[in-house]
Amino acid sequence: MSKTAWRQTDGKVVSIESISRHGRLQLIVAFTYEVEDELYEGKFCTFDPVHEGDSLIVRYNVSNPKQNDLETRQRRINRIAIAVAVPIVSAALLLLWFSLKR
């Protein structure tokens, strides 16, 4: 099994959208990075302070430069959140159903 080769390049924050999540300000950060004279775009969410124009370090997949670590990490976090939330919500609904059935 071969490992995917990743390299890093400089990226730049191009826009930020803020949303309120559970009383906290979450930022949706759009960024760009360049690989072999090709410009790529991406987005990720963070609670950390970020400003338009800030520099980022972006790790990208050499065989598929569209794939970057910032978005890949975000998708992994989303999958973990879903994997944790689904059983909890299911258990809560099951308890609610049993309590209403009485």
Order of alpha helices (4+ residues) and beta strands (2+ residues): beta-beta-beta-beta-beta-alpha
